[in-house]
């Protein structure tokens, strides 16, 4: 019977967060521990050794990032056996100046008071010598899990808008809702016009002079960084950003597999809200994007043909494994005395209407003509309705509590 190599077992262990390996800096490791760490890093894809520092020297005038590296590593593996006092001081400096770096203490000493001392200096893990690859892997996995949770919590909320048919007012809703999120709610918001040709989002925002469009950005994922992204972004006076569609017709484009998702994920790390204006109809590329959206809004009007398409689209999306609870129906140009009542609409589509936008066609046309979603209709029912929608999804966490606290303080001082 052959014995199992613990490093091989560790590298194949399930539950390790996927993605790029975590960067690791070792500090003052003894020869044996360094050898185990090197073998561990060579045998598993979850960590990447960034550098090895041979002493505890960290001058008072020296930046932590100059010493351990900039950007700071995900993990610092710090040996406490050489000089516990110096090691504790180094841990405190790293913890203070690079709080996102996890610090693992390594030591042959297992006395409880020494473990507590290391933890108080900022270490999140205490690993005993000889270094056990399985314990190290578990510690790395915990850091990776926290990184993934933080990354997911920092990702922007992405909502797609697709019309049940042409002419349902999708672009108008997207641009006005986006302007309300950016201006009224002060949230960093981006609209992406995903029409392959004849997209109108730029026109509706009065941003008609531009050179590049979204599909060109997708074709340049190998060069994608913050500067390249900004060269494609148009800025509206409300604070809303836009990546436009092509000016006119474009030849059919074949994008590399995963390129669209790569761009979307990059954008989500830089905006709080991303609103995607999709053309009517569904294809493989749109479907791939919809799977990554937090919410899919099917925009309809109270017409038989549009409502029939709502049923078709929702049925198709659920069969393609998009959760039904993520699919919302938005009724545009709503009239209380319409020929088809709300009850009839909900019965025909088999679900509740998520949001109703009132019909004020003249005001909306003025908005489109002026290119200012927050100006022409600032006092209209449509604007108030979309501001309510923006507030419902864009209200910052804790904002209401701060208001209540402010009212309590005001009451206190007025006693």
C-alpha positions in Angstrom: 0.0 0.0 0.0 1.5 3.3 -1.0 1.4 6.3 1.3 -0.4 9.4 0.1 1.8 12.5 -0.5 0.2 15.2 1.7 1.2 17.9 -0.8 -0.6 16.1 -3.6 -3.6 15.5 -1.4 -3.6 19.2 -0.5 -3.4 20.5 -4.0 -6.4 18.5 -5.1 -8.5 19.4 -2.1 -11.9 20.8 -2.9 -13.2 24.0 -1.4 -10.2 26.2 -2.3 -11.5 29.4 -3.8 -10.8 29.5 -7.6 -9.1 32.3 -9.4 -5.6 33.9 -9.3 -3.2 32.4 -6.7 -2.6 34.3 -3.5 0.7 36.2 -3.2 2.9 35.2 -0.3 5.9 36.8 1.3 8.0 34.8 3.8 10.0 36.5 6.6 12.9 35.0 8.4 11.9 31.4 7.8 14.5 28.8 8.9 15.9 26.5 6.2 13.6 23.5 6.9 10.4 25.6 6.9 11.5 27.5 3.8 12.0 24.1 2.0 8.5 22.9 3.0 7.0 26.2 1.9 8.8 26.1 -1.5 7.7 22.5 -2.1 4.1 23.5 -1.1 4.1 26.4 -3.5 5.5 24.3 -6.4 2.9 21.6 -5.8 -0.3 23.6 -5.5 -1.7 26.5 -7.6 -3.3 28.4 -4.7 -0.2 30.4 -3.7 2.6 32.3 -5.5 5.8 33.1 -3.6 6.4 36.8 -4.1 9.7 37.2 -2.1 11.7 35.9 0.9 13.0 38.4 3.4 15.9 37.2 5.5 15.7 39.5 8.5 13.3 41.4 10.7 14.8 44.8 9.8 12.1 47.4 9.2 13.4 50.9 9.7 11.0 53.4 11.3 11.3 55.6 8.2 10.9 52.6 5.8 7.5 52.0 4.3 6.0 48.5 4.9 5.1 48.4 1.2 8.7 49.2 0.2 9.8 46.3 2.3 7.2 43.5 1.6 6.3 44.8 -1.8 3.7 47.0 -3.5 0.9 45.9 -3.8 1.0 44.3 -0.5 0.9 40.5 -0.5 -2.2 38.5 0.4 -0.2 36.6 3.0 2.9 37.2 5.1 4.4 34.1 6.7 6.4 35.3 9.7 8.8 33.1 11.7 8.6 34.0 15.4 11.5 31.7 16.6 14.4 33.9 15.6 13.4 36.9 17.7 9.9 37.0 19.1 10.0 40.6 20.1 11.2 41.8 16.7 8.7 39.4 14.9 5.8 40.9 17.0 6.9 44.4 16.1 7.1 43.5 12.4 3.6 41.9 12.6 2.2 45.1 14.2 3.7 47.3 11.5 2.3 45.1 8.7 -1.1 44.9 10.3 -1.2 48.7 10.7 0.1 49.7 7.3 -1.2 46.8 5.2 -4.4 45.7 6.9 -5.6 43.6 4.0 -2.5 41.3 4.3 -3.1 38.2 6.4 -0.2 37.4 8.8 0.6 33.8 9.6 2.9 33.2 12.6 5.2 30.2 12.4 6.8 28.8 15.5 8.0 25.7 17.3 6.6 27.1 20.5 3.0 26.2 21.4 2.5 27.8 24.8 -0.9 29.5 25.0 0.6 32.9 26.1 2.9 33.0 23.1 0.1 32.2 20.8 -2.0 35.0 22.3 0.9 37.4 22.0 1.2 36.6 18.3 -2.5 37.1 17.7 -2.5 40.4 19.6 0.3 41.6 17.3 -2.0 41.1 14.3 -1.5 37.5 13.3 -4.6 35.6 12.1 -3.0 32.1 12.1 -0.5 30.4 14.3 1.2 27.4 12.6 3.5 25.0 14.4 6.7 23.6 13.1 7.4 21.4 11.3 5.0 23.1 8.9 2.1 20.8 8.1 1.1 21.4 4.4 -2.5 20.4 5.2 -2.8 23.0 8.0 -1.1 25.6 5.7 -3.5 24.8 2.9 -6.5 25.2 5.3 -5.2 28.6 6.5 -4.6 29.7 2.9 -8.2 28.6 2.0 -9.6 30.7 4.8 -7.8 33.8 3.4 -8.9 32.9 -0.1 -12.5 32.6 1.1 -12.4 36.0 2.7 -10.9 37.5 -0.4 -13.7 36.0 -2.5 -16.4 37.2 -0.2 -14.9 40.7 -0.2 -14.6 40.7 -4.0 -18.2 39.6 -4.4 -19.5 42.2 -2.0 -17.5 44.9 -3.9 -18.9 43.8 -7.3 -21.4 46.2 -8.8 -25.0 45.2 -9.1 -25.8 44.5 -12.8 -29.3 44.7 -14.2 -30.2 43.9 -17.8 -33.2 45.5 -19.6 -34.8 43.8 -22.6 -38.0 44.8 -24.4 -40.8 42.3 -25.0 -40.7 43.8 -28.5 -39.3 46.9 -30.2 -40.7 50.2 -29.1 -41.4 49.4 -25.4 -39.2 52.3 -24.2 -36.2 50.3 -22.9 -33.5 52.8 -23.7 -35.6 55.7 -22.2 -36.0 53.7 -18.9 -32.4 52.7 -18.7 -31.0 56.2 -19.3 -33.4 57.9 -17.0 -33.0 55.3 -14.2 -29.3 55.5 -14.6 -29.3 59.3 -14.4 -31.4 59.0 -11.2 -29.1 56.5 -9.6 -26.1 58.7 -10.5 -27.6 62.1 -9.7 -30.4 61.6 -7.2 -28.7 58.7 -5.3 -25.1 59.6 -5.9 -24.2 56.1 -6.9 -21.4 55.4 -9.4 -23.5 54.1 -12.3 -22.7 52.9 -15.9 -25.0 52.3 -18.8 -23.9 49.8 -21.4 -25.6 50.0 -24.8 -25.4 46.5 -26.1 -27.3 47.1 -29.4 -25.1 45.8 -32.2 -26.1 48.7 -34.3 -28.4 51.8 -34.1 -28.2 52.1 -30.3 -29.8 55.2 -29.0 -28.6 55.6 -25.4 -25.9 58.1 -26.4 -28.5 60.2 -28.4 -30.9 60.2 -25.5 -28.2 61.5 -23.2 -27.0 64.1 -25.7 -23.6 62.4 -26.0 -23.4 62.2 -29.8 -19.7 62.7 -30.3 -17.6 59.6 -29.7 -15.2 57.3 -31.5 -15.4 54.0 -29.8 -18.1 51.6 -28.8 -18.6 48.7 -26.5 -17.9 45.9 -29.0 -14.5 47.4 -29.7 -13.8 47.3 -26.0 -14.7 43.6 -26.0 -12.2 43.0 -28.8 -9.4 44.5 -26.8 -9.6 42.4 -23.6 -5.9 41.7 -23.8 -5.2 45.4 -23.2 -8.1 46.0 -20.7 -7.1 48.2 -17.8 -8.6 51.3 -16.1 -7.1 53.7 -18.6 -8.4 51.8 -21.6 -11.9 51.5 -20.0 -12.0 55.3 -19.5 -11.1 56.0 -23.1 -14.4 54.2 -24.0 -16.6 55.9 -21.4 -18.8 59.0 -22.0 -19.7 61.2 -19.1 -23.1 62.8 -18.6 -23.7 65.9 -16.5 -25.9 63.9 -14.1 -22.8 61.8 -13.2 -23.9 58.9 -15.3 -21.3 57.1 -17.4 -22.1 55.4 -20.7 -20.3 53.0 -23.0 -22.2 53.5 -26.3 -23.3 51.2 -29.1 -21.9 51.6 -32.7 -23.0 54.8 -34.5 -24.5 52.8 -37.4 -24.5 49.3 -38.9 -21.5 47.1 -38.1 -20.3 43.9 -39.7 -21.0 40.7 -37.6 -18.3 40.4 -35.0 -16.9 37.2 -33.5 -15.6 37.7 -30.1 -13.2 35.4 -28.3 -14.9 33.0 -25.8 -15.3 34.6 -22.4 -14.3 38.1 -23.7 -17.7 39.6 -23.0 -17.8 38.2 -19.4 -14.2 39.4 -18.8 -15.2 43.0 -19.7 -18.3 42.8 -17.6 -16.5 41.5 -14.5 -13.9 44.2 -14.9 -16.5 46.9 -15.2 -18.4 45.5 -12.1 -15.3 46.0 -10.0 -15.4 49.7 -10.8 -19.1 50.7 -10.7 -21.8 50.3 -8.1 -24.5 49.8 -10.7 -24.3 48.6 -14.3 -27.5 48.9 -16.4 -27.4 47.0 -19.7 -29.6 48.1 -22.6 -30.2 45.0 -24.7 -31.9 44.8 -28.1 -35.1 42.8 -28.4 -34.7 39.1 -29.0 -32.3 36.6 -27.5 -29.0 35.1 -28.8 -26.2 33.1 -27.3 -24.1 36.2 -26.4 -27.0 37.9 -24.7 -28.0 34.8 -22.9 -24.4 34.4 -21.6 -24.5 37.9 -20.2 -28.0 37.5 -18.7 -26.6 34.5 -16.6 -24.3 37.0 -14.9 -26.9 39.6 -14.2 -28.4 40.1 -10.7 -31.7 41.0 -12.3 -33.3 40.7 -15.8 -36.0 43.3 -16.4 -38.4 42.4 -19.2 -40.0 45.7 -20.3 -43.4 45.5 -21.8 -46.4 47.7 -22.6 -50.1 46.8 -22.2 -50.5 45.3 -25.7 -51.4 41.7 -26.6 -48.4 41.0 -28.8 -45.9 42.4 -26.1 -47.5 40.4 -23.3 -47.4 37.2 -25.4 -43.7 37.8 -25.9 -43.2 38.3 -22.1 -44.5 34.8 -21.6 -42.3 33.4 -24.3 -39.2 35.2 -23.0 -39.6 34.3 -19.4 -40.3 30.6 -20.4 -37.2 30.6 -22.6 -35.0 32.2 -19.9 -36.1 29.7 -17.2 -35.5 26.8 -19.5 -31.9 28.2 -20.0 -31.4 28.0 -16.2 -31.9 31.6 -15.3 -33.7 31.6 -12.0 -37.3 32.8 -12.2 -36.9 35.1 -9.2 -34.3 37.1 -11.1 -36.7 37.8 -13.9 -38.8 40.9 -13.3 -41.6 42.4 -15.5 -41.6 46.1 -15.9 -44.8 47.7 -17.3 -44.0 50.9 -19.2 -46.5 53.6 -20.2 -48.9 52.4 -17.5 -52.4 53.9 -17.5 -54.9 53.2 -14.8 -57.8 53.1 -17.2 -56.1 51.0 -19.9 -58.0 48.6 -22.0 -56.1 45.7 -20.5 -56.1 45.9 -16.7 -53.3 45.1 -14.3 -55.1 42.0 -13.1 -55.5 40.7 -16.7 -51.8 41.4 -17.4 -50.6 39.5 -14.3 -52.9 36.6 -15.1 -51.6 36.4 -18.7 -47.9 36.6 -17.8 -48.2 34.4 -14.7 -46.5 36.7 -12.3 -46.8 40.0 -10.5 -45.7 43.2 -12.2 -42.4 44.3 -10.6 -42.6 48.0 -11.5 -45.1 50.3 -13.2 -43.9 53.4 -15.0 -46.7 56.0 -15.8 -47.5 57.1 -19.3 -46.3 60.7 -19.9 -45.3 60.5 -23.5 -45.0 64.2 -24.1 -42.7 64.8 -21.2 -40.5 61.8 -22.2 -40.1 63.1 -25.7 -39.0 66.5 -24.3 -36.4 64.6 -22.2 -35.1 62.7 -25.2 -34.9 65.9 -27.3 -33.0 67.8 -24.6 -30.7 64.9 -23.8 -31.2 65.6 -20.0 -33.0 62.8 -18.2 -33.0 64.8 -14.9 -34.0 68.2 -16.3 -37.1 68.3 -18.6 -39.1 65.8 -16.5 -37.7 66.7 -13.1 -41.2 67.5 -11.8 -43.1 64.9 -13.8 -44.7 61.7 -12.5 -42.2 59.7 -14.6 -39.2 61.3 -13.0 -40.6 60.8 -9.5 -41.5 57.2 -10.3 -37.9 56.5 -11.6 -36.4 58.3 -8.6 -38.4 56.1 -6.3 -37.1 53.0 -8.3 -33.6 54.3 -8.0 -34.0 55.0 -4.3 -35.3 51.5 -3.8 -32.2 49.8 -5.3 -29.6 52.5 -4.7 -30.2 53.5 -1.1 -26.9 53.2 0.7 -26.8 50.8 3.6 -27.2 52.5 6.9 -28.4 55.7 5.4 -31.8 55.5 7.0 -30.2 54.7 10.4 -28.1 57.8 10.1 -31.2 59.9 9.4 -32.9 58.4 12.5 -29.8 59.0 14.6 -29.7 62.6 13.3 -33.4 63.1 14.3 -32.7 61.6 17.7 -29.8 64.0 18.2 -31.9 67.0 17.1 -34.7 66.0 19.5 -32.1 65.7 22.3 -30.7 69.2 21.7 -34.2 70.7 21.4 -35.3 69.5 24.8 
